[in-house]
């Protein structure tokens, strides 16, 4: 259908266009994509067998949807992705404030236009990208914002009585007629405001300042809510929940690989940085493991959740820290180091809600603890279980590493150390390479130094070595107490 040649109601009637509700649009286009095996939620990962099938079922059932989950679980992204299931263009009565369907007008303006002009009524075309409305629920939202109010200025300018429907100023919801309307953080909306949504969801009745206006609005509602809000800031009133067809519970990525895919997709990294800085896969895994540790930490409020944005921000800060070091040394390219992880601490402290114990520990210390726990976990997976490491005589290569530090005073790794000095410092610790060759013989040359430093940090986390923070770097040394206990 060539919409450029259709500008009046008569031309629209002569075309192949068939009017349908937005829920029927979503349903039909979803069925078409499924039948043709076309991807739908391409930018949403980890929900293929959990959330997405439930969303598809809700669309097929023509339901309004409530996405319930902790922060950073792609609730708003899912809602925005639904736009791709709308028709590319729909016709509206030109000049209509509420996107009137030319075949089924509901506003007084549109009805008058059709009565006066008939088949010559001008129409315009609305693209699907314009059919997404979003409102963040806050305590100051009013009924006038969402539904509408009487506009005294309009009444005065047009010399209209307050009994005339034309004095109404429509709110966001009527203006989103035939669109997807998203209300984020629904529990934050005051109960009396939630009540104003009852009839819109069920019957389509809108009452504005005494006007009993029958507006059978055609809307696809998507609500989002955080379970934490049910006790901290508010709740969804029961009658409103009853009118929402499907409540779908979201979740965090259930595997490290999915989490890495999300982080790399969402991180805002310049191409020049991507090309100039190599990030070992172990470093990417460590970023995600830190988030995993945070979600189960006793120092962090698990009810609040730990957003996927923690991993995304941490990844961005990791690369920017490495870039800053490379720039200071006048180098053209480089590889991420484990010591660069000091730069991700601000990404952690700003993304977690601490419980009392965490506040006593301090946010920066909690971040360091999370990094340490993540290193211990990955070391157990990729090298050796810690409980086995403590068995004297069975793992000589690790004992040789400890012995090296007994014989040598310390190893310093500066935060801004040049690549040449960094490699020289790690290579000076001979037992490190022996451990790597035994447990990770397939590590690439680019990743080797990251793994060598990783072993040092893991030994510290297991009490075999000591690590202290200097003003310009880290110092690794023998753990005297650890030696005395052996």
VOPAGU-2260 file (C-alpha; in pm, 1 decimal, decimal comma):
REM VOPAGU-2260
SITE   aa  ch    i         X         Y         Z
SITE  UNK   A    0       0,0       0,0       0,0
SITE  UNK   A    1     147,3     334,3    -110,0
SITE  UNK   A    2      53,1     570,0     172,7
SITE  UNK   A    3     193,2     873,7     -11,4
SITE  UNK   A    4    -106,1     852,3    -247,3
SITE  UNK   A    5    -365,4     825,4      30,3
SITE  UNK   A    6    -451,1    1160,7     184,6
SITE  UNK   A    7    -829,3    1152,8     229,3
SITE  UNK   A    8   -1085,4     922,0     382,5
SITE  UNK   A    9   -1222,6     837,8      38,7
SITE  UNK   A   10    -882,5     729,6     -88,8
SITE  UNK   A   11    -835,8     526,0     227,9
SITE  UNK   A   12   -1166,6     347,5     173,6
SITE  UNK   A   13   -1058,3     259,5    -179,5
SITE  UNK   A   14    -732,0     107,8     -55,4
SITE  UNK   A   15    -666,0    -234,1      94,8
SITE  UNK   A   16    -632,8     -92,1     447,1
SITE  UNK   A   17    -835,2    -270,3     714,5
SITE  UNK   A   18    -876,0    -102,9    1055,2
SITE  UNK   A   19    -800,7    -305,1    1367,9
SITE  UNK   A   20    -727,2    -245,6    1734,5
SITE  UNK   A   21    -372,4    -213,8    1862,8
SITE  UNK   A   22    -400,9    -544,3    2048,6
SITE  UNK   A   23    -508,2    -713,7    1723,6
SITE  UNK   A   24    -215,6    -547,8    1547,1
SITE  UNK   A   25      29,5    -687,1    1800,7
SITE  UNK   A   26    -134,1   -1028,0    1789,5
SITE  UNK   A   27    -144,0   -1061,0    1410,7
SITE  UNK   A   28     209,7    -932,2    1357,8
SITE  UNK   A   29     342,3   -1161,7    1632,1
SITE  UNK   A   30     176,3   -1462,4    1468,3
SITE  UNK   A   31     326,1   -1361,3    1133,6
SITE  UNK   A   32     678,0   -1331,4    1276,6
SITE  UNK   A   33     651,1   -1665,1    1458,0
SITE  UNK   A   34     526,1   -1839,7    1143,0
SITE  UNK   A   35     813,4   -1694,1     941,6
SITE  UNK   A   36    1067,7   -1765,5    1219,2
SITE  UNK   A   37    1164,4   -1398,0    1238,7
SITE  UNK   A   38    1348,9   -1275,0    1549,3
SITE  UNK   A   39    1145,5   -1045,6    1775,4
SITE  UNK   A   40    1324,1    -955,0    2097,8
SITE  UNK   A   41    1671,4    -946,6    1942,5
SITE  UNK   A   42    1825,2    -710,4    2199,8
SITE  UNK   A   43    1689,0    -896,5    2505,1
SITE  UNK   A   44    1904,0   -1188,9    2618,3
SITE  UNK   A   45    1849,7   -1467,5    2868,7
SITE  UNK   A   46    1469,0   -1467,5    2852,8
SITE  UNK   A   47    1425,9   -1702,8    2556,2
SITE  UNK   A   48    1270,3   -1983,2    2761,2
SITE  UNK   A   49    1126,9   -1786,9    3054,2
SITE  UNK   A   50     997,7   -1432,5    3007,3
SITE  UNK   A   51     957,9   -1406,8    2629,3
SITE  UNK   A   52     717,2   -1703,1    2591,3
SITE  UNK   A   53     499,2   -1549,3    2863,6
SITE  UNK   A   54     498,8   -1213,2    2686,2
SITE  UNK   A   55     404,1   -1380,5    2360,2
SITE  UNK   A   56     118,1   -1563,1    2531,9
SITE  UNK   A   57      -3,1   -1234,4    2684,0
SITE  UNK   A   58      -1,5   -1065,3    2343,1
SITE  UNK   A   59    -191,0   -1353,3    2185,4
SITE  UNK   A   60    -446,1   -1322,2    2468,2
SITE  UNK   A   61    -473,8    -943,6    2407,2
SITE  UNK   A   62    -369,3    -870,1    2765,5
SITE  UNK   A   63    -230,7    -558,8    2925,8
SITE  UNK   A   64      99,2    -655,3    3090,4
SITE  UNK   A   65     272,7    -589,4    3420,7
SITE  UNK   A   66     646,3    -665,7    3421,9
SITE  UNK   A   67     750,1    -736,1    3779,4
SITE  UNK   A   68    1119,7    -751,9    3863,7
SITE  UNK   A   69    1418,1    -592,4    4030,8
SITE  UNK   A   70    1602,5    -300,9    3876,0
SITE  UNK   A   71    1815,7    -360,3    3571,0
SITE  UNK   A   72    1619,1    -657,9    3435,8
SITE  UNK   A   73    1531,7    -507,3    3093,9
SITE  UNK   A   74    1166,4    -435,6    3177,6
SITE  UNK   A   75    1153,5    -105,1    2989,3
SITE  UNK   A   76    1357,8    -245,8    2701,1
SITE  UNK   A   77    1102,2    -524,0    2657,9
SITE  UNK   A   78     821,7    -268,0    2648,6
SITE  UNK   A   79    1002,3     -60,6    2384,6
SITE  UNK   A   80    1068,8    -368,6    2175,4
SITE  UNK   A   81     692,9    -424,7    2140,9
SITE  UNK   A   82     684,9    -131,2    1898,8
SITE  UNK   A   83     837,2    -360,9    1635,4
SITE  UNK   A   84     515,2    -564,8    1642,0
SITE  UNK   A   85     298,9    -269,8    1537,2
SITE  UNK   A   86     195,7    -194,4    1179,9
SITE  UNK   A   87     448,3      34,7    1014,4
SITE  UNK   A   88     190,4     309,8     955,0
SITE  UNK   A   89    -167,6     374,7    1065,0
SITE  UNK   A   90    -405,5     648,7     937,4
SITE  UNK   A   91    -533,6     918,5    1173,6
SITE  UNK   A   92    -773,2    1207,6    1124,0
SITE  UNK   A   93    -547,2    1505,2    1053,2
SITE  UNK   A   94    -531,0    1745,7    1345,3
SITE  UNK   A   95    -673,2    1501,2    1598,7
SITE  UNK   A   96    -517,8    1527,4    1943,6
SITE  UNK   A   97    -595,0    1164,2    2026,6
SITE  UNK   A   98    -499,8     990,8    1700,4
SITE  UNK   A   99    -858,8     921,9    1591,8
SITE  UNK   A  100    -915,7     628,5    1360,2
SITE  UNK   A  101   -1089,9     768,3    1046,9
SITE  UNK   A  102   -1320,9     463,9    1046,2
SITE  UNK   A  103   -1403,8     489,2    1417,1
SITE  UNK   A  104   -1362,5     847,9    1546,4
SITE  UNK   A  105   -1410,0     903,4    1920,3
SITE  UNK   A  106   -1330,0    1272,9    1977,6
SITE  UNK   A  107   -1573,9    1553,2    1905,4
SITE  UNK   A  108   -1319,8    1716,1    1673,9
SITE  UNK   A  109   -1281,8    1407,1    1455,3
SITE  UNK   A  110   -1656,1    1343,7    1440,1
SITE  UNK   A  111   -1714,5    1701,1    1326,4
SITE  UNK   A  112   -1443,4    1670,4    1061,1
SITE  UNK   A  113   -1604,6    1360,2     914,3
SITE  UNK   A  114   -1950,3    1515,4     930,3
SITE  UNK   A  115   -1836,7    1829,3     748,3
SITE  UNK   A  116   -1600,8    1678,3     489,0
SITE  UNK   A  117   -1714,0    1318,1     445,4
SITE  UNK   A  118   -1482,7    1128,4     211,7
SITE  UNK   A  119   -1274,0    1444,6     164,8
SITE  UNK   A  120   -1170,2    1440,1     531,9
SITE  UNK   A  121    -790,1    1477,4     534,0
SITE  UNK   A  122    -591,6    1202,7     698,9
SITE  UNK   A  123    -226,3    1170,3     799,6
SITE  UNK   A  124      -8,8     866,4     864,1
SITE  UNK   A  125     150,0     783,4    1197,5
SITE  UNK   A  126     468,2     572,3    1205,8
SITE  UNK   A  127     502,3     298,6    1466,1
SITE  UNK   A  128     802,3     475,0    1623,8
SITE  UNK   A  129     564,2     758,6    1720,0
SITE  UNK   A  130     328,1     516,8    1893,7
SITE  UNK   A  131     523,8     465,7    2213,7
SITE  UNK   A  132     443,7     674,4    2521,2
SITE  UNK   A  133     622,6     637,2    2852,2
SITE  UNK   A  134     562,2     790,5    3193,1
SITE  UNK   A  135     767,6     740,3    3508,3
SITE  UNK   A  136     532,9     711,5    3804,4
SITE  UNK   A  137     625,4     964,2    4072,1
SITE  UNK   A  138     430,2    1085,2    4374,9
SITE  UNK   A  139     364,1    1422,7    4207,8
SITE  UNK   A  140     181,9    1274,7    3905,6
SITE  UNK   A  141    -178,4    1398,9    3893,2
SITE  UNK   A  142    -498,4    1282,2    3730,2
SITE  UNK   A  143    -474,4    1586,3    3505,3
SITE  UNK   A  144    -133,1    1467,4    3381,9
SITE  UNK   A  145    -263,5    1123,4    3289,3
SITE  UNK   A  146    -630,2    1177,7    3202,8
SITE  UNK   A  147    -682,5    1549,2    3142,4
SITE  UNK   A  148    -843,4    1864,4    3279,9
SITE  UNK   A  149   -1053,0    2164,5    3181,5
SITE  UNK   A  150    -844,4    2433,8    3013,0
SITE  UNK   A  151    -977,2    2777,3    3113,8
SITE  UNK   A  152    -745,4    2955,5    2869,6
SITE  UNK   A  153    -884,9    2754,6    2578,2
SITE  UNK   A  154   -1237,6    2827,2    2699,1
SITE  UNK   A  155   -1165,6    3200,3    2712,4
SITE  UNK   A  156    -989,7    3217,4    2375,1
SITE  UNK   A  157   -1260,7    3020,6    2194,3
SITE  UNK   A  158   -1542,0    3184,8    2395,6
SITE  UNK   A  159   -1668,6    2842,2    2501,1
SITE  UNK   A  160   -1881,8    2746,0    2796,7
SITE  UNK   A  161   -1740,2    2500,3    3050,3
SITE  UNK   A  162   -2022,1    2271,8    2938,1
SITE  UNK   A  163   -1857,7    2238,5    2596,4
SITE  UNK   A  164   -1640,9    1929,8    2550,9
SITE  UNK   A  165   -1391,8    2132,2    2351,1
SITE  UNK   A  166   -1258,7    2300,0    2667,7
SITE  UNK   A  167   -1102,7    1970,6    2775,3
SITE  UNK   A  168    -725,3    1942,9    2764,3
SITE  UNK   A  169    -645,9    1575,1    2718,4
SITE  UNK   A  170    -377,8    1412,7    2932,9
SITE  UNK   A  171    -108,3    1167,6    2830,7
SITE  UNK   A  172    -327,8     857,6    2817,1
SITE  UNK   A  173    -594,5     990,2    2575,2
SITE  UNK   A  174    -315,9    1137,8    2361,5
SITE  UNK   A  175    -163,6     789,2    2348,1
SITE  UNK   A  176    -477,4     643,9    2189,9
SITE  UNK   A  177    -388,6     358,0    1951,9
SITE  UNK   A  178     -39,1     344,2    2103,9
SITE  UNK   A  179     165,2     149,8    2357,5
SITE  UNK   A  180     154,4     331,6    2689,2
SITE  UNK   A  181     411,2     240,1    2955,7
SITE  UNK   A  182     390,7     341,8    3321,1
SITE  UNK   A  183     723,0     266,7    3487,6
SITE  UNK   A  184     744,8     191,1    3862,6
SITE  UNK   A  185     366,0     165,1    3901,1
SITE  UNK   A  186     371,1     122,0    4284,5
SITE  UNK   A  187     512,0     476,2    4313,2
SITE  UNK   A  188     186,6     610,7    4170,3
SITE  UNK   A  189     -42,5     730,7    4447,4
SITE  UNK   A  190    -339,4     503,6    4516,8
SITE  UNK   A  191    -595,5     767,7    4417,1
SITE  UNK   A  192    -417,4     809,6    4083,0
SITE  UNK   A  193    -414,5     434,3    4027,6
SITE  UNK   A  194    -791,1     436,7    4083,6
SITE  UNK   A  195    -828,0     671,6    3785,9
SITE  UNK   A  196    -696,4     391,2    3564,1
SITE  UNK   A  197    -972,8     143,6    3657,1
SITE  UNK   A  198   -1229,3     238,7    3395,6
SITE  UNK   A  199    -971,5     308,8    3127,2
SITE  UNK   A  200    -843,7     -45,7    3157,5
SITE  UNK   A  201   -1187,4    -202,3    3175,9
SITE  UNK   A  202   -1453,6      12,2    3006,4
SITE  UNK   A  203   -1277,0     307,4    2846,9
SITE  UNK   A  204   -1477,2     567,8    3041,9
SITE  UNK   A  205   -1297,5     892,7    3118,5
SITE  UNK   A  206   -1434,0    1151,3    3361,6
SITE  UNK   A  207   -1279,0    1497,2    3359,0
SITE  UNK   A  208   -1407,7    1765,5    3595,8
SITE  UNK   A  209   -1764,6    1638,7    3579,8
SITE  UNK   A  210   -1762,3    1559,1    3206,2
SITE  UNK   A  211   -1881,2    1203,1    3153,7
SITE  UNK   A  212   -1695,3    1156,5    2827,4
SITE  UNK   A  213   -1722,7     818,2    2663,8
SITE  UNK   A  214   -1381,7     759,8    2508,7
SITE  UNK   A  215   -1331,0     394,7    2415,1
SITE  UNK   A  216    -955,2     437,6    2402,5
SITE  UNK   A  217    -755,9     177,7    2213,8
SITE  UNK   A  218    -438,5     120,9    2416,5
SITE  UNK   A  219    -182,3    -143,4    2495,0
SITE  UNK   A  220     -77,2     -84,0    2854,6
SITE  UNK   A  221     255,5    -209,0    2985,4
SITE  UNK   A  222     334,8    -148,7    3351,0
SITE  UNK   A  223     663,7    -211,2    3527,9
SITE  UNK   A  224     708,8    -261,6    3900,3
SITE  UNK   A  225     984,5    -347,8    4145,5
SITE  UNK   A  226     890,0    -587,6    4429,3
SITE  UNK   A  227    1091,7    -371,1    4668,7
SITE  UNK   A  228     846,7     -85,1    4614,3
SITE  UNK   A  229     558,8    -287,0    4754,7
SITE  UNK   A  230     692,4    -228,2    5104,8
SITE  UNK   A  231     922,2      72,8    5073,9
SITE  UNK   A  232     724,0     325,3    4872,5
SITE  UNK   A  233     380,8     192,8    4786,6
SITE  UNK   A  234     189,8     -87,1    4622,2
SITE  UNK   A  235     -36,6    -164,0    4331,4
SITE  UNK   A  236    -393,7    -139,3    4453,8
SITE  UNK   A  237    -573,1    -472,2    4429,5
SITE  UNK   A  238    -855,0    -367,9    4190,7
SITE  UNK   A  239    -595,7    -233,5    3946,8
SITE  UNK   A  240    -393,1    -556,3    3961,5
SITE  UNK   A  241    -715,1    -742,0    3891,4
SITE  UNK   A  242    -761,6    -547,0    3567,5
SITE  UNK   A  243    -410,8    -621,1    3434,8
SITE  UNK   A  244    -429,0    -935,8    3225,1
SITE  UNK   A  245     -80,4   -1082,7    3274,6
SITE  UNK   A  246     186,5   -1027,2    3538,3
SITE  UNK   A  247     525,1   -1151,2    3419,8
SITE  UNK   A  248     823,1   -1189,0    3653,4
SITE  UNK   A  249    1166,0   -1099,9    3513,2
SITE  UNK   A  250    1504,4   -1215,3    3643,8
SITE  UNK   A  251    1878,3   -1154,1    3620,5
SITE  UNK   A  252    2095,1   -1345,9    3368,2
SITE  UNK   A  253    2118,3   -1710,0    3469,6
SITE  UNK   A  254    2462,2   -1767,1    3321,8
SITE  UNK   A  255    2786,8   -1571,5    3299,1
SITE  UNK   A  256    2790,4   -1604,2    2919,6
SITE  UNK   A  257    2449,5   -1439,5    2885,0
SITE  UNK   A  258    2559,2   -1163,7    3123,5
SITE  UNK   A  259    2871,6   -1100,0    2913,6
SITE  UNK   A  260    2660,7   -1073,5    2598,9
SITE  UNK   A  261    2436,7    -813,3    2763,9
SITE  UNK   A  262    2730,9    -611,1    2895,3
SITE  UNK   A  263    2910,2    -598,9    2561,6
SITE  UNK   A  264    2586,9    -502,5    2387,1
SITE  UNK   A  265    2505,5    -219,2    2626,8
SITE  UNK   A  266    2849,8     -78,3    2712,5
SITE  UNK   A  267    2922,8     253,1    2542,5
SITE  UNK   A  268    3278,3     203,1    2418,9
SITE  UNK   A  269    3442,6     396,9    2136,5
SITE  UNK   A  270    3555,8     185,4    1843,5
SITE  UNK   A  271    3907,6     325,1    1880,7
SITE  UNK   A  272    3918,7     195,0    2238,5
SITE  UNK   A  273    3783,6    -144,9    2135,3
SITE  UNK   A  274    4049,4    -170,2    1864,9
SITE  UNK   A  275    4335,4     -47,6    2085,0
SITE  UNK   A  276    4269,9    -232,5    2411,7
SITE  UNK   A  277    4252,4    -608,8    2437,0
SITE  UNK   A  278    4024,2    -742,7    2711,6
SITE  UNK   A  279    4098,2   -1104,5    2812,5
SITE  UNK   A  280    3790,3   -1321,8    2837,5
SITE  UNK   A  281    3878,7   -1390,8    3201,8
SITE  UNK   A  282    3850,9   -1017,0    3273,0
SITE  UNK   A  283    3502,1   -1008,1    3117,5
SITE  UNK   A  284    3402,4   -1312,7    3320,9
SITE  UNK   A  285    3538,6   -1153,0    3637,1
SITE  UNK   A  286    3322,9    -843,0    3580,8
SITE  UNK   A  287    3009,0   -1057,9    3568,3
SITE  UNK   A  288    3117,0   -1273,2    3862,8
SITE  UNK   A  289    3148,0    -957,7    4073,9
SITE  UNK   A  290    2780,1    -883,6    4003,2
SITE  UNK   A  291    2690,5   -1242,3    4092,5
SITE  UNK   A  292    2875,8   -1212,2    4424,0
SITE  UNK   A  293    2704,3    -879,5    4494,0
SITE  UNK   A  294    2359,8   -1035,6    4450,0
SITE  UNK   A  295    2427,6   -1284,4    4726,2
SITE  UNK   A  296    2649,2   -1075,4    4954,0
SITE  UNK   A  297    2558,0   -1032,8    5321,3
SITE  UNK   A  298    2669,0    -669,9    5295,8
SITE  UNK   A  299    2414,9    -580,2    5026,7
SITE  UNK   A  300    2036,4    -554,0    5038,4
SITE  UNK   A  301    1933,3    -837,9    4806,6
SITE  UNK   A  302    1572,6    -714,9    4801,4
SITE  UNK   A  303    1691,9    -400,4    4627,6
SITE  UNK   A  304    1870,7    -604,0    4363,0
SITE  UNK   A  305    2197,3    -545,8    4179,9
SITE  UNK   A  306    2129,6    -404,6    3836,2
SITE  UNK   A  307    2293,3    -527,9    3516,7
SITE  UNK   A  308    2406,3    -167,0    3491,9
SITE  UNK   A  309    2671,5    -247,4    3754,2
SITE  UNK   A  310    2846,8    -480,5    3508,8
SITE  UNK   A  311    2799,2    -237,4    3220,8
SITE  UNK   A  312    2940,4      60,4    3412,0
SITE  UNK   A  313    3222,1    -151,8    3554,4
SITE  UNK   A  314    3319,5    -269,2    3205,1
SITE  UNK   A  315    3322,4      90,0    3077,8
SITE  UNK   A  316    3532,6     204,6    3372,8
SITE  UNK   A  317    3770,4     -88,8    3331,3
SITE  UNK   A  318    3848,0       8,5    2974,6
SITE  UNK   A  319    3874,7     378,4    3057,3
SITE  UNK   A  320    4120,1     297,9    3340,0
SITE  UNK   A  321    4331,5      91,2    3100,8
SITE  UNK   A  322    4310,6     366,4    2838,4
SITE  UNK   A  323    4428,5     628,8    3088,0
SITE  UNK   A  324    4730,2     413,6    3179,0
SITE  UNK   A  325    4815,2     359,0    2812,7
SITE  UNK   A  326    4789,4     731,6    2738,0
SITE  UNK   A  327    5016,6     822,1    3030,7
SITE  UNK   A  328    5282,7     581,9    2901,7
SITE  UNK   A  329    5260,6     709,2    2546,2
SITE  UNK   A  330    5167,6     363,8    2419,3
SITE  UNK   A  331    4946,7     297,7    2116,5
SITE  UNK   A  332    4766,5      -8,8    2247,9
SITE  UNK   A  333    4758,0    -241,4    2543,7
SITE  UNK   A  334    4591,0    -514,9    2741,7
SITE  UNK   A  335    4362,3    -483,1    3043,0
SITE  UNK   A  336    4534,3    -576,2    3371,1
SITE  UNK   A  337    4386,1    -704,4    3693,3
SITE  UNK   A  338    4528,8    -398,7    3870,7
SITE  UNK   A  339    4304,1    -191,0    3640,8
SITE  UNK   A  340    4009,6    -331,8    3837,0
SITE  UNK   A  341    4081,8     -67,2    4101,5
SITE  UNK   A  342    3909,7     165,0    3855,4
SITE  UNK   A  343    3575,4     -15,3    3869,4
SITE  UNK   A  344    3518,7      54,7    4240,3
SITE  UNK   A  345    3308,0     369,6    4169,9
SITE  UNK   A  346    3083,6     157,5    3946,8
SITE  UNK   A  347    3017,1     -80,0    4235,5
SITE  UNK   A  348    2972,7     166,7    4521,8
SITE  UNK   A  349    2710,6     364,0    4330,1
SITE  UNK   A  350    2505,0      63,4    4224,9
SITE  UNK   A  351    2443,2    -126,1    4549,8
SITE  UNK   A  352    2230,7     -64,2    4856,9
SITE  UNK   A  353    2421,6    -160,7    5169,7
SITE  UNK   A  354    2266,6    -317,1    5477,9
SITE  UNK   A  355    2388,5    -218,0    5825,8
SITE  UNK   A  356    2690,7    -451,1    5815,1
SITE  UNK   A  357    2789,8    -311,1    5477,4
SITE  UNK   A  358    2764,8      46,8    5599,2
SITE  UNK   A  359    2987,8     -42,4    5892,1
SITE  UNK   A  360    3240,5    -198,4    5655,1
SITE  UNK   A  361    3232,8      96,5    5416,8
SITE  UNK   A  362    3126,2      98,3    5052,4
SITE  UNK   A  363    3480,1      89,3    4910,2
SITE  UNK   A  364    3580,1    -204,4    5129,8
SITE  UNK   A  365    3263,8    -387,9    5027,5
SITE  UNK   A  366    3360,5    -334,9    4661,8
SITE  UNK   A  367    3707,5    -478,1    4728,5
SITE  UNK   A  368    3553,4    -773,7    4911,3
SITE  UNK   A  369    3327,3    -845,6    4612,0
SITE  UNK   A  370    3623,8    -835,2    4373,9
SITE  UNK   A  371    3812,7   -1072,7    4604,1
SITE  UNK   A  372    3521,7   -1317,0    4630,1
SITE  UNK   A  373    3483,0   -1318,7    4252,2
SITE  UNK   A  374    3854,8   -1392,9    4207,7
SITE  UNK   A  375    3835,6   -1682,5    4456,1
SITE  UNK   A  376    3538,1   -1829,2    4273,2
SITE  UNK   A  377    3699,7   -1812,8    3929,1
SITE  UNK   A  378    4031,4   -1941,2    4062,1
SITE  UNK   A  379    3853,7   -2248,7    4197,1
SITE  UNK   A  380    3691,0   -2302,8    3858,6
SITE  UNK   A  381    3994,8   -2248,5    3639,8
SITE  UNK   A  382    4284,9   -2362,9    3858,2
SITE  UNK   A  383    4224,5   -2554,5    4178,0
SITE  UNK   A  384    3983,1   -2578,0    4470,1
SITE  UNK   A  385    4111,7   -2375,7    4761,6
SITE  UNK   A  386    4066,8   -2653,1    5014,7
SITE  UNK   A  387    4299,4   -2871,0    4805,4
SITE  UNK   A  388    4558,5   -2595,7    4784,9
SITE  UNK   A  389    4607,7   -2609,7    5160,1
SITE  UNK   A  390    4734,9   -2969,4    5145,2
SITE  UNK   A  391    5109,5   -2933,8    5184,7
SITE  UNK   A  392    5327,0   -3131,7    4946,8
SITE  UNK   A  393    5058,6   -3208,5    4690,3
SITE  UNK   A  394    5078,0   -2886,0    4491,6
SITE  UNK   A  395    5443,5   -2805,0    4470,0
SITE  UNK   A  396    5410,6   -2533,2    4207,3
SITE  UNK   A  397    5202,9   -2320,6    4448,5
SITE  UNK   A  398    5440,9   -2391,0    4736,2
SITE  UNK   A  399    5725,1   -2281,6    4510,3
SITE  UNK   A  400    5543,5   -1952,4    4451,0
SITE  UNK   A  401    5508,1   -1891,9    4823,6
SITE  UNK   A  402    5874,8   -1985,7    4870,6
SITE  UNK   A  403    5972,6   -1730,6    4605,3
SITE  UNK   A  404    5811,8   -1455,1    4812,3
SITE  UNK   A  405    5985,4   -1580,9    5125,9
SITE  UNK   A  406    6318,8   -1547,6    4945,3
SITE  UNK   A  407    6232,7   -1215,7    4778,1
SITE  UNK   A  408    6116,5    -912,6    4975,8
SITE  UNK   A  409    5824,7    -799,8    4758,8
SITE  UNK   A  410    5677,2    -748,6    4411,6
SITE  UNK   A  411    5547,8    -406,5    4314,9
SITE  UNK   A  412    5295,8    -348,9    4036,8
SITE  UNK   A  413    5229,2      18,7    3971,1
SITE  UNK   A  414    4890,4     132,2    3845,0
SITE  UNK   A  415    5059,5     333,8    3568,2
SITE  UNK   A  416    5346,4      93,4    3505,6
SITE  UNK   A  417    5454,9      69,9    3140,9
SITE  UNK   A  418    5390,2    -251,1    2950,8
SITE  UNK   A  419    5760,7    -336,9    2939,8
SITE  UNK   A  420    5807,3    -289,1    3316,2
SITE  UNK   A  421    5482,8    -475,9    3391,5
SITE  UNK   A  422    5588,1    -781,8    3191,1
SITE  UNK   A  423    5936,8    -773,0    3339,8
SITE  UNK   A  424    5794,7    -764,2    3694,9
SITE  UNK   A  425    5565,1   -1063,5    3638,1
SITE  UNK   A  426    5828,9   -1267,4    3456,0
SITE  UNK   A  427    6063,5   -1218,7    3748,4
SITE  UNK   A  428    5835,0   -1445,2    3953,2
SITE  UNK   A  429    5933,2   -1774,0    3787,1
SITE  UNK   A  430    5679,7   -2006,1    3959,7
SITE  UNK   A  431    5390,1   -1805,0    3813,2
SITE  UNK   A  432    5458,8   -1933,0    3460,7
SITE  UNK   A  433    5488,7   -2291,9    3585,6
SITE  UNK   A  434    5143,1   -2271,3    3746,1
SITE  UNK   A  435    4992,1   -2124,4    3431,0
SITE  UNK   A  436    5146,6   -2387,7    3205,2
SITE  UNK   A  437    5013,6   -2668,8    3423,6
SITE  UNK   A  438    4656,4   -2548,7    3480,8
SITE  UNK   A  439    4588,0   -2324,7    3178,3
SITE  UNK   A  440    4825,8   -2436,7    2903,2
SITE  UNK   A  441    4609,0   -2298,3    2621,4
SITE  UNK   A  442    4607,7   -1935,8    2735,6
SITE  UNK   A  443    4697,0   -1704,0    2447,7
SITE  UNK   A  444    5006,9   -1486,5    2455,3
SITE  UNK   A  445    4788,2   -1173,4    2483,7
SITE  UNK   A  446    4606,1   -1307,6    2787,9
SITE  UNK   A  447    4909,7   -1455,9    2962,3
SITE  UNK   A  448    5003,7   -1156,3    3178,0
SITE  UNK   A  449    4647,7   -1107,2    3300,1
SITE  UNK   A  450    4642,0   -1470,2    3412,0
SITE  UNK   A  451    4978,4   -1435,0    3587,2
SITE  UNK   A  452    4854,6   -1137,6    3787,9
SITE  UNK   A  453    4525,7   -1320,3    3850,3
SITE  UNK   A  454    4718,7   -1603,8    4020,0
SITE  UNK   A  455    4886,9   -1353,5    4251,3
SITE  UNK   A  456    4553,1   -1198,0    4353,1
SITE  UNK   A  457    4399,4   -1544,0    4406,8
SITE  UNK   A  458    4686,5   -1645,2    4635,5
SITE  UNK   A  459    4621,6   -1330,1    4837,4
SITE  UNK   A  460    4249,5   -1409,1    4865,7
SITE  UNK   A  461    4340,6   -1754,6    4997,1
SITE  UNK   A  462    4573,0   -1624,6    5264,0
SITE  UNK   A  463    4892,5   -1752,1    5101,7
SITE  UNK   A  464    5031,5   -1408,9    5011,0
SITE  UNK   A  465    4979,2   -1054,4    5129,1
SITE  UNK   A  466    4872,7    -757,5    4914,9
SITE  UNK   A  467    4888,4    -395,6    5028,1
SITE  UNK   A  468    4784,4     -74,6    4857,3
SITE  UNK   A  469    5047,7     188,1    4788,8
SITE  UNK   A  470    4978,0     538,3    4665,3
SITE  UNK   A  471    5073,2     445,5    4309,7
SITE  UNK   A  472    5016,4      70,8    4294,8
SITE  UNK   A  473    5006,1    -264,2    4469,8
SITE  UNK   A  474    5269,2    -451,5    4667,8
SITE  UNK   A  475    5267,2    -832,5    4694,0
SITE  UNK   A  476    5470,7    -997,4    4969,4
SITE  UNK   A  477    5498,6   -1308,3    5183,7
SITE  UNK   A  478    5214,5   -1364,8    5428,5
SITE  UNK   A  479    5403,6   -1424,8    5753,7
SITE  UNK   A  480    5097,1   -1549,0    5940,8
SITE  UNK   A  481    5014,3   -1784,0    5655,5
SITE  UNK   A  482    5363,9   -1928,4    5666,5
SITE  UNK   A  483    5354,8   -1979,4    6042,4
SITE  UNK   A  484    5027,3   -2171,9    6013,6
SITE  UNK   A  485    5170,4   -2420,1    5765,0
